[in-house]
Amino acid sequence: MEHPYLRKKYSVVIIQLSETEFQNVITKAVTTAFASQVRLEENELLCRKDAAAYLKITLPTLSAWEKKGYVTATRLGSRVYFKKSSLIKPNY
């Protein structure tokens, strides 16, 4: 039995680009990939332990900052999480 990928036919397109055009294509691709990765990381939820480690502070300090409103917690059931984006731009 033939493998399903072997049945597909792929075409290769060869185009000629100047050095500047090639640099622009690569720059745009890398910028787009990086921007989407940054958005994913900013929306990431960190548990209390990871949030404290990310900020390089202790858990009691994180609790104090939360009470003072410096950082905002998100609660899911009984668990407490912090959006990485809110830790990047603290409110103090």
Secondary structure, DSSP 8 states (H G I E B T S, - for coil): ---HHHHS----------HHHHHHHHHHHHHHHHHHHHHHHHT-EEEHHHHHHHHT--HHHHHHHHHHTSS-EEEETTEEEEEHHHHHS---
